[in-house]
Amino acid sequence: MKHKLLTLFLFSIFSLVIQEVSGQDAGARTGATQSFCGTTGAFTVTPEVGCAPMTVNVKNLVPKPESLTYAFRFDRSQNSPPNISETTQDSTFTYLEPGTYTILQYGSVKDVAGFSLCKDVTVKETRGPQAELVTCPNGKVRVTLGDDPITKAYDVVTINWGDGRTQNVNLKTNSTAFFEHTYASGNSVPAITLKGSYTNSVCTTESNSTTLAADAPQSLAGIRIRSVEMPASNGDAKLIYDGMEGIETKVYIARGNEEFIYTNQSGQTGGAQSATVPQLDPKVVYRFQLWSTDICGNVIKSPIVSSIAIKQGSLSLDEIISLEWESEPNTNGLVEYQLKRNGAVIFNTSDKLSYEDTDVKCGNTYQYEIVAIVENDVRSYSAPISLEPKTSSPGDIASALVTVKDDNTIATRVELSGEGLTSTYNLIVERALLGSSNFELVSPAGNQSLQWDDTNVSASQNSYCYRFQYENACKMKSPSFSTPVCSILLTTNTPDIVWTPDPPFTGTIETYSLQQVDQGGNVIDAMPKGLSTSHTLDLASQSEFGYRIEAKSGNFTSLSNLLNFRSEAILLVPDAFTPNGDAYNERFEVKGYFIKDFKMSVFSRWGEVIYHTDDIAEGWDGNVKTGKAPGGYYLYKIEATNATGQTMVKNGSFLLIR
């Protein structure tokens, strides 16, 4: 029941306070947060300023108050009554920790109104200041004051070095993070104490001292280079590194594998730091290292980080940008290289030092940069370089081949060399009849085939001439068309083969060569024919084979169609002969091709053998043992074997005319 009455009382007081504040200056405070602290209460606080722990006494000055209540840790900005658990009717309270606190008094006067009032008290810090102590074997010590609420609460911290000397540090004006002192060499370090104080001399006797315990010199392993960035031209290279507060860190540099020298760049601030090394050549590889000295004089060297240089590579092809890069070894291992083009990574590698960029076009400029990623997330950036694809003019085509494949197809092939060659191109092919200068375009638009078949020909009836011109992706053409190369038509009139008498080149023919080709199309023999345009075959000594003619003029070649011969025996037997002395058709002679063994017998009409021979070159002269055989019909039987051992038998009759 008492709690309910107290709650109703608090809200009534709060309502009165709000009305009072609103009535004072409603216009000036429109929209402002209303505080529960009023001005109608009255009390004293003893003491208002003191040292922790500090006990305060409050004395009420309001006559005949009812429900007099205090809140010793009230929030001035609060616009509502405090929680009942935070209130008391006691007039004393002890603050254990330093700080500034607000005491709220509120209550009511019978038949008058409620009242409230706030007052502040200040409790000073009395605990000893915090600090780190590092000692060195040479008698040097360093004290680093703590960045903590206890230490910062004081106006002054006095360092007692223990050898009769002291040092006062004004924390309100001091900007130094640490303080050093040196003892006589060989002497042990005495106890070092810290004591805080205030400028108004309060809490002088209550303040406690701190005796420092020595620590080993701090590790400088955290001081390291994070990135190296080379300038685009002779200028300042930029290093980002992790420093350490109070530790002087110097930047050293070495050109290639030479000795390290000091760059006159240094710092002694903690956290991420930057340094610039002026007038470096972006094409040269440098090594960077940080040298730091701890408070005991030990020089600690960071891992080495090398710069990286990128340049145009030695490969010289049009519409291909060749790139190479180099670097010196780093202390930590390499993770990978990243090649960037126009800011985007286009290639990753852990071991290669070159790259050919084929995804480039004529007329564009590309910016390249190589990034070396080293273990522990260390990065080295090269200076960027800007390159354009080569756009030199291509030369004339100086090597070509024309081959008759069949009656309706002539194959062409060219070989490219020299400058002006790009990843995409147009090979222009023109054709004319042999002996004509009216060349016409026969290749399709954008022809990118170096081996192109012309299927719109009659190779068995005509010879055709071809010439070629190269156009690269930059729309630059060869200065002129190539030397024309014409087809060669090879025909047979067994046992002779002949070929086109007109030369296949405008230039001088070096030689014709008759190639013998097996069933697989492989050349098994080649016979130089000089400038001859015919050849007589030795059919009797061959099996299956083919022939074609090759003509050369420098790097230009023309191949004829292929004539295939089979090894089946061929016998040509006359049906009559006239041995009458006119020197024409005087003997019964058999012509044979692809023949290895031969036997022939001639019979009279009664079946009597009147002539026999094993030599196909011999023939019957029409005579028998008794003289001239009479005119009329006679019979023959021929047995022949070809080069592969197959035998054929042929029987027939012929007429002897007298």
C-alpha positions in Angstrom: 0.0 0.0 0.0 2.9 2.4 0.8 4.5 1.7 -2.6 1.3 2.6 -4.4 1.0 5.8 -2.4 4.6 6.7 -3.1 4.1 6.0 -6.8 1.0 8.3 -6.9 3.1 10.9 -5.0 6.0 10.7 -7.5 3.7 11.2 -10.5 2.0 14.2 -8.8 5.5 15.7 -8.1 6.5 15.1 -11.7 3.3 16.8 -12.9 3.9 19.8 -10.7 7.6 20.0 -12.0 6.5 19.9 -15.6 3.9 22.6 -15.0 6.5 24.7 -13.2 9.0 24.4 -16.0 6.4 25.0 -18.7 5.3 28.2 -16.9 8.7 29.6 -16.7 9.6 29.9 -20.4 7.2 27.9 -22.5 8.2 29.7 -25.7 11.9 29.2 -25.3 11.7 25.5 -24.4 9.1 24.3 -27.0 10.2 20.9 -28.2 13.0 20.5 -25.6 13.3 17.5 -23.3 11.9 18.2 -19.9 14.0 17.2 -16.9 12.6 15.9 -13.6 15.0 18.2 -11.8 13.2 21.2 -10.4 14.1 24.4 -8.4 11.6 24.2 -5.6 13.5 21.9 -3.2 16.2 22.9 -0.7 19.1 20.9 0.8 22.8 21.0 1.4 25.5 18.4 0.6 28.7 17.8 2.5 31.1 17.4 1.0 30.4 18.4 -2.7 34.0 17.4 -3.8 36.0 14.6 -2.2 38.1 11.5 -2.8 36.9 8.0 -3.4 35.5 6.4 -1.4 33.5 9.5 -0.4 30.5 9.6 2.0 28.1 12.5 1.6 25.6 13.9 4.0 22.5 15.8 2.9 20.5 18.2 5.1 16.9 19.1 4.2 16.1 22.8 4.2 12.4 22.5 3.2 10.1 23.2 6.2 7.8 20.4 7.3 8.3 18.2 4.3 6.2 15.1 3.7 7.5 11.9 1.9 11.0 13.4 1.7 13.0 11.2 -0.7 16.5 11.2 -2.2 18.0 9.5 -5.3 21.9 9.7 -5.1 22.6 8.5 -8.7 20.0 10.3 -10.6 20.4 11.0 -14.4 19.9 14.8 -14.9 18.6 14.2 -18.5 15.9 11.9 -17.2 12.4 13.4 -17.6 10.6 10.8 -15.5 10.7 9.9 -11.7 13.5 7.5 -10.7 12.6 3.9 -10.0 11.6 3.2 -6.4 14.6 0.9 -6.1 16.9 3.8 -6.7 15.4 6.0 -4.0 15.9 6.3 -0.2 14.9 8.3 2.8 18.4 8.1 4.2 20.5 11.3 4.4 23.9 9.6 3.8 25.4 7.8 0.9 28.9 6.5 0.1 30.4 6.7 -3.5 33.0 3.9 -4.0 34.2 4.9 -7.5 35.2 8.3 -8.9 32.9 10.4 -11.1 30.4 13.2 -11.1 27.0 12.2 -9.6 23.6 14.0 -9.3 21.6 13.9 -6.1 17.8 14.4 -6.5 15.6 15.6 -3.6 11.8 15.6 -3.9 8.8 15.5 -1.7 5.7 17.7 -0.8 4.6 20.2 1.7 1.1 19.8 3.3 -1.6 21.9 1.6 1.1 23.6 -0.6 2.7 21.6 -3.4 5.4 19.1 -4.3 9.0 20.2 -4.6 12.3 18.9 -6.3 15.9 19.9 -6.6 19.1 18.4 -8.1 22.7 19.0 -7.0 26.0 17.5 -8.3 28.9 16.0 -6.3 32.4 15.2 -7.6 34.3 12.1 -6.5 38.0 12.1 -7.3 40.1 9.1 -8.3 42.5 7.8 -5.7 43.7 4.5 -7.2 47.2 4.4 -8.5 47.9 5.3 -12.2 48.5 2.5 -14.7 51.7 2.2 -16.9 54.0 -0.3 -18.6 57.7 -0.6 -17.7 60.3 -2.1 -20.0 63.9 -2.5 -18.8 67.1 -3.1 -20.7 70.4 -4.7 -19.7 72.2 -1.5 -20.3 70.3 0.3 -17.5 67.8 2.1 -19.8 64.1 1.9 -18.9 60.9 3.2 -20.5 57.6 4.0 -18.8 54.5 4.1 -21.0 51.6 5.7 -19.3 48.3 3.9 -19.6 45.5 5.2 -21.8 42.9 4.2 -19.2 40.2 6.1 -17.1 42.1 5.7 -13.9 45.3 7.3 -15.2 43.5 10.0 -17.3 41.4 11.1 -14.3 44.5 12.8 -12.8 45.8 16.2 -13.7 49.4 15.2 -13.1 51.3 11.9 -12.7 54.6 11.9 -10.9 57.1 9.2 -11.9 59.5 8.4 -9.0 62.5 6.7 -10.7 63.7 5.3 -7.4 67.2 6.9 -7.6 66.2 10.3 -6.0 64.9 11.7 -9.3 61.2 12.3 -10.2 59.4 13.5 -13.2 56.0 15.2 -13.3 53.8 14.6 -16.3 50.9 17.1 -16.9 48.3 14.9 -18.5 46.3 17.9 -19.7 49.1 19.3 -21.9 51.4 16.2 -22.4 51.6 14.7 -25.9 54.4 12.2 -25.2 53.3 8.6 -24.8 56.4 7.3 -23.0 59.2 8.5 -20.8 62.8 7.1 -20.6 65.4 7.1 -17.8 68.9 5.6 -17.7 70.6 4.2 -14.6 74.3 3.8 -14.1 75.6 0.8 -16.1 75.7 -2.4 -14.0 73.3 -1.1 -11.3 70.0 -2.9 -10.7 66.9 -1.0 -11.5 65.2 0.2 -8.3 61.5 0.2 -7.7 59.7 2.8 -9.9 56.4 4.2 -8.6 53.6 6.4 -10.0 51.4 8.7 -8.1 48.5 10.9 -9.4 47.5 14.3 -8.2 45.2 17.3 -8.9 46.0 20.9 -9.5 43.7 22.1 -6.6 45.7 19.8 -4.2 42.6 17.7 -3.3 43.0 14.1 -2.4 46.8 14.5 -2.0 47.0 12.2 1.0 44.3 9.8 -0.2 45.8 9.0 -3.6 47.6 5.7 -3.9 50.8 4.9 -5.6 51.6 2.2 -8.2 54.8 0.2 -8.2 55.7 -0.9 -11.7 56.7 -4.4 -12.6 59.3 -4.8 -15.4 58.5 -6.5 -18.7 60.7 -7.7 -21.5 61.3 -5.4 -24.5 58.2 -5.5 -26.7 58.3 -7.6 -29.9 58.7 -5.7 -33.1 57.4 -8.5 -35.3 54.3 -6.5 -36.0 56.3 -3.9 -37.9 56.1 -4.9 -41.5 55.5 -3.7 -45.0 52.0 -4.3 -46.3 52.3 -3.0 -49.8 54.7 -1.4 -52.3 53.3 0.7 -55.2 55.7 1.9 -57.9 55.1 5.3 -59.6 54.0 5.6 -63.2 57.1 7.6 -64.1 60.1 8.8 -62.3 58.5 9.8 -59.0 57.6 8.7 -55.6 57.1 5.0 -54.7 54.6 4.5 -51.9 54.9 2.1 -49.0 52.2 1.2 -46.6 53.5 -0.4 -43.4 52.4 -1.3 -39.9 54.3 0.9 -37.3 54.5 0.8 -33.6 54.0 3.7 -31.2 57.3 5.1 -29.9 59.5 2.8 -32.0 61.4 4.6 -34.7 61.1 2.7 -38.0 63.4 3.5 -41.0 62.8 2.6 -44.6 65.7 1.0 -46.4 66.0 0.3 -50.2 68.3 -1.8 -52.4 68.5 -1.7 -56.2 68.3 -5.3 -57.4 70.5 -7.5 -55.3 72.7 -4.6 -54.1 73.2 -3.6 -50.4 70.4 -1.8 -48.6 70.7 2.0 -48.0 68.7 4.3 -45.9 66.1 6.4 -47.7 65.8 9.2 -45.1 62.2 8.1 -44.6 61.2 7.1 -41.0 58.4 7.3 -38.5 57.5 6.3 -35.0 53.8 6.2 -35.0 51.6 3.1 -34.4 49.1 1.6 -36.8 49.0 1.9 -40.6 51.6 4.3 -41.9 52.8 5.5 -45.3 56.1 6.5 -46.6 57.2 7.8 -50.0 60.6 7.1 -51.6 61.3 9.7 -54.3 62.9 9.6 -57.8 62.6 5.8 -58.5 62.7 4.3 -61.9 59.5 2.2 -62.5 61.4 0.0 -64.9 63.9 -1.0 -62.2 63.3 -3.6 -59.5 64.0 -2.6 -55.9 63.9 -4.3 -52.6 62.4 -2.6 -49.5 62.9 -3.4 -45.8 62.1 -1.7 -42.5 64.7 -1.3 -39.8 63.4 -0.7 -36.3 65.3 -0.1 -33.0 63.7 -1.2 -29.8 64.2 0.7 -26.6 67.2 -1.4 -25.7 69.0 -0.5 -29.0 68.4 -3.8 -30.8 67.9 -3.4 -34.6 65.0 -5.5 -35.9 64.6 -6.0 -39.6 61.3 -6.6 -41.3 60.6 -9.2 -44.1 61.9 -7.9 -47.5 59.3 -6.9 -50.1 60.4 -6.5 -53.7 58.9 -4.2 -56.2 57.8 -5.5 -59.6 58.3 -4.1 -63.1 56.3 -4.8 -66.2 57.3 -4.2 -69.8 56.3 -5.0 -73.3 57.5 -8.5 -74.3 59.8 -9.6 -77.0 57.1 -11.3 -79.1 56.2 -9.1 -82.0 52.8 -10.1 -83.6 50.1 -7.8 -84.7 47.0 -7.5 -82.5 48.8 -9.4 -79.8 50.3 -7.5 -76.9 53.2 -9.4 -75.4 54.0 -8.7 -71.7 56.9 -9.6 -69.4 57.6 -8.8 -65.8 60.4 -9.3 -63.2 60.9 -9.1 -59.5 63.4 -10.0 -56.8 62.8 -12.6 -54.2 60.7 -11.7 -51.1 61.4 -13.0 -47.6 58.0 -14.6 -47.6 56.8 -16.9 -50.3 55.0 -15.8 -53.5 51.3 -16.7 -53.6 50.5 -15.5 -57.2 50.9 -12.8 -59.8 47.8 -11.0 -61.0 47.9 -9.3 -64.4 45.4 -6.4 -64.7 44.2 -4.8 -67.9 42.3 -1.6 -67.5 41.9 -2.4 -63.8 40.4 -5.9 -64.2 42.4 -9.1 -63.6 42.9 -11.1 -66.9 45.5 -13.6 -65.8 46.7 -15.4 -62.7 49.9 -17.4 -62.3 52.2 -18.6 -59.6 55.3 -19.3 -61.8 55.0 -17.6 -65.2 56.7 -14.3 -66.0 55.1 -13.5 -69.4 51.7 -13.4 -71.1 50.4 -12.8 -74.6 47.2 -10.8 -74.6 45.2 -11.8 -77.7 42.0 -10.1 -76.7 43.0 -6.7 -78.1 41.9 -4.7 -81.1 43.6 -2.3 -83.4 43.2 1.4 -82.6 42.7 0.9 -78.8 45.1 1.7 -75.9 45.3 -0.7 -73.0 46.8 -0.1 -69.5 48.5 -3.0 -67.8 49.6 -3.6 -64.2 51.1 -6.6 -62.5 50.4 -7.3 -58.8 52.5 -9.7 -56.8 50.7 -11.2 -53.8 53.0 -12.5 -51.1 52.2 -14.6 -48.0 50.6 -12.7 -45.1 48.5 -10.6 -47.6 51.5 -8.5 -48.7 51.1 -6.9 -52.2 53.5 -5.3 -54.6 52.1 -3.2 -57.4 54.0 -2.4 -60.6 53.8 1.0 -62.3 51.1 0.8 -65.0 52.1 0.9 -68.7 50.0 1.8 -71.6 50.3 -0.2 -74.9 48.6 -0.3 -78.3 48.5 -3.4 -80.5 50.9 -3.3 -83.5 49.4 -2.0 -86.7 52.2 -2.5 -89.3 51.3 -3.2 -92.9 51.4 -6.9 -93.9 53.8 -7.9 -96.7 53.0 -9.7 -99.9 52.2 -13.4 -99.7 55.4 -15.2 -100.7 54.4 -18.9 -100.3 51.4 -20.6 -101.9 50.3 -24.0 -103.1 47.6 -24.9 -105.7 46.5 -28.6 -106.0 44.0 -30.2 -108.3 41.9 -32.5 -106.0 39.4 -33.7 -108.6 37.5 -32.6 -111.7 35.5 -30.1 -109.7 37.8 -29.0 -106.9 41.1 -27.1 -106.8 42.6 -26.7 -103.3 44.6 -23.6 -102.4 46.9 -23.0 -99.4 49.1 -20.1 -98.4 51.7 -19.7 -95.7 52.0 -16.4 -93.8 55.1 -14.7 -92.4 56.4 -11.3 -91.5 54.6 -8.4 -89.8 51.1 -7.2 -90.0 49.5 -10.6 -89.1 46.5 -10.4 -86.8 44.3 -12.9 -84.9 41.5 -12.2 -87.4 42.0 -11.4 -91.1 40.6 -11.7 -94.6 42.5 -13.9 -97.1 41.4 -12.6 -100.5 41.6 -15.3 -103.3 41.1 -14.3 -107.0 40.9 -16.7 -110.0 41.3 -16.4 -113.7 41.6 -18.9 -116.6 45.1 -19.8 -117.6 46.3 -17.2 -120.1 43.8 -14.6 -119.0 44.4 -11.5 -116.9 40.8 -11.1 -115.9 41.0 -12.2 -112.2 37.8 -12.4 -110.2 37.2 -12.6 -106.5 36.2 -16.2 -105.6 36.7 -16.4 -101.8 33.9 -15.4 -99.4 33.9 -12.2 -97.4 36.0 -12.4 -94.2 37.8 -15.6 -95.3 40.0 -16.8 -92.5 41.0 -20.1 -94.0 44.6 -20.4 -95.2 43.5 -23.6 -96.9 40.5 -22.8 -99.2 38.9 -25.1 -101.8 37.5 -23.7 -105.0 34.7 -26.1 -106.0 33.4 -24.1 -108.9 35.8 -25.3 -111.6 36.2 -27.9 -114.4 39.7 -29.0 -113.7 39.6 -31.8 -116.3 38.9 -29.2 -119.1 40.7 -26.0 -118.0 43.7 -24.8 -116.0 43.0 -22.0 -113.5 45.3 -19.4 -112.0 45.0 -18.1 -108.5 46.5 -15.1 -106.7 46.2 -14.1 -103.0 46.2 -10.9 -100.9 46.2 -10.6 -97.1 44.0 -8.0 -95.2 44.6 -7.8 -91.4 42.1 -6.8 -88.7 43.3 -3.2 -89.0 42.0 -3.2 -92.6 45.6 -3.0 -93.9 46.3 -5.0 -97.0 49.4 -6.5 -98.6 50.8 -4.0 -101.0 49.9 -6.2 -104.0 48.6 -9.6 -104.9 50.9 -12.6 -104.8 52.5 -14.1 -107.9 49.7 -16.2 -109.7 49.9 -20.0 -109.3 48.1 -22.0 -111.9 46.7 -25.5 -111.9 48.3 -28.4 -113.9 46.1 -30.9 -115.7 47.7 -34.4 -116.0 46.2 -36.7 -118.6 47.2 -40.2 -120.0 47.5 -41.8 -123.3 48.8 -45.2 -122.2 51.7 -45.7 -121.7 52.4 -41.9 -121.9 51.2 -39.3 -119.4 51.2 -35.6 -120.4 50.5 -32.4 -118.6 49.5 -28.8 -119.4 52.1 -27.3 -121.7 51.5 -23.8 -120.4 53.7 -22.9 -117.4 51.8 -22.6 -114.1 53.7 -19.4 -113.0 54.5 -16.0 -114.4 58.0 -16.5 -113.1 60.6 -19.1 -114.2 59.8 -22.7 -113.5 62.6 -24.4 -111.6 61.6 -27.9 -112.6 58.8 -30.3 -113.1 58.8 -33.4 -110.8 56.8 -36.5 -111.5 55.7 -38.0 -108.1 54.7 -41.6 -107.7 52.1 -41.9 -104.9 51.0 -45.0 -103.1 47.4 -45.9 -102.2 47.6 -43.8 -99.0 48.7 -40.6 -100.9 52.3 -40.8 -99.8 55.0 -39.9 -102.2 57.2 -43.0 -102.7 59.3 -41.7 -105.5 60.0 -38.4 -107.4 61.5 -38.1 -110.8 62.9 -34.8 -112.0 61.5 -34.0 -115.5 63.2 -30.7 -116.1 60.9 -28.6 -118.4 59.5 -31.7 -120.2 55.7 -32.0 -120.2 55.3 -35.8 -120.8 56.5 -39.1 -119.5 56.4 -42.7 -120.7 55.4 -45.2 -118.0 57.0 -48.7 -117.7 53.7 -50.3 -117.0 55.0 -53.9 -117.1 57.1 -53.4 -113.9 54.4 -51.7 -111.8 51.6 -52.7 -109.4 49.0 -50.3 -108.2 50.2 -46.7 -108.1 49.4 -43.1 -109.0 51.2 -40.2 -110.5 51.0 -36.5 -110.2 53.1 -33.5 -111.4 54.7 -30.9 -109.1 56.0 -27.6 -110.4 58.0 -25.1 -108.3 58.9 -21.5 -108.6 60.5 -20.3 -105.4 58.0 -20.8 -102.6 55.1 -21.2 -105.0 54.0 -24.7 -105.8 51.5 -26.2 -108.2 50.3 -29.9 -107.9 48.4 -31.6 -110.7 45.5 -34.0 -110.3 46.3 -37.5 -109.4 46.2 -40.3 -112.1 45.7 -43.7 -110.6 46.7 -47.0 -112.4 45.7 -50.5 -111.3 47.8 -53.6 -111.8 45.1 -55.7 -113.7 46.7 -57.2 -116.9 45.6 -55.5 -120.1 46.0 -57.4 -123.5 45.4 -55.7 -126.8 45.0 -58.4 -129.6 44.6 -57.5 -133.2 41.9 -59.2 -135.3 43.9 -59.3 -138.6 47.3 -58.7 -140.1 48.7 -58.4 -143.6 52.3 -59.7 -144.1 52.6 -58.4 -147.7 55.9 -56.5 -147.5 54.4 -53.0 -147.3 56.0 -52.5 -143.8 52.6 -52.0 -142.3 50.8 -54.5 -140.1 53.3 -57.1 -141.1 53.1 -59.3 -137.9 50.5 -60.6 -135.6 51.6 -58.6 -132.4 49.9 -58.5 -129.0 50.3 -55.4 -126.8 50.2 -56.0 -123.1 50.3 -53.8 -120.0 50.9 -54.7 -116.4 52.3 -58.1 -117.7 55.0 -60.0 -116.0 54.9 -63.5 -117.6 53.6 -64.2 -121.2 52.9 -67.3 -123.3 51.1 -67.3 -126.7 50.3 -70.2 -129.1 48.8 -69.9 -132.7 46.7 -72.8 -134.0 45.6 -73.8 -137.5 41.9 -74.3 -138.0 42.5 -78.1 -137.3 44.1 -77.4 -133.9 47.7 -77.8 -134.9 50.2 -75.5 -133.1 52.0 -73.6 -135.9 53.6 -70.9 -133.7 54.6 -70.4 -130.0 56.4 -67.6 -128.0 57.1 -66.6 -124.4 58.1 -63.0 -125.4 55.3 -60.5 -125.8 57.7 -58.3 -127.8 57.7 -61.0 -130.6 54.9 -61.6 -133.0 54.0 -64.2 -135.7 55.2 -63.2 -139.2 52.7 -65.5 -141.0 55.3 -68.2 -141.9 55.3 -71.9 -141.0 57.9 -74.6 -141.5 56.8 -75.3 -145.1 56.7 -71.6 -146.1 54.1 -69.0 -146.0 50.9 -69.8 -144.3 47.8 -69.5 -146.5 45.4 -66.7 -145.9 42.4 -67.3 -143.6 41.4 -67.6 -140.0 43.7 -68.9 -137.3 43.2 -69.5 -133.5 45.3 -68.2 -130.6 45.6 -68.9 -126.9 47.4 -66.4 -124.5 48.3 -67.0 -120.8 49.6 -63.9 -119.0 50.5 -63.2 -115.3 50.5 -59.6 -113.9 52.9 -58.1 -111.3 50.9 -59.4 -108.4 50.8 -63.0 -109.7 47.3 -63.1 -111.0 46.9 -65.2 -114.2 44.5 -64.6 -117.1 43.8 -66.7 -120.2 42.5 -65.4 -123.4 41.4 -67.3 -126.5 40.3 -66.0 -129.9 40.7 -65.9 -133.7 42.3 -63.6 -136.2 42.5 -63.2 -140.0 45.7 -63.6 -142.0 45.2 -61.6 -145.2 47.4 -62.4 -148.3 
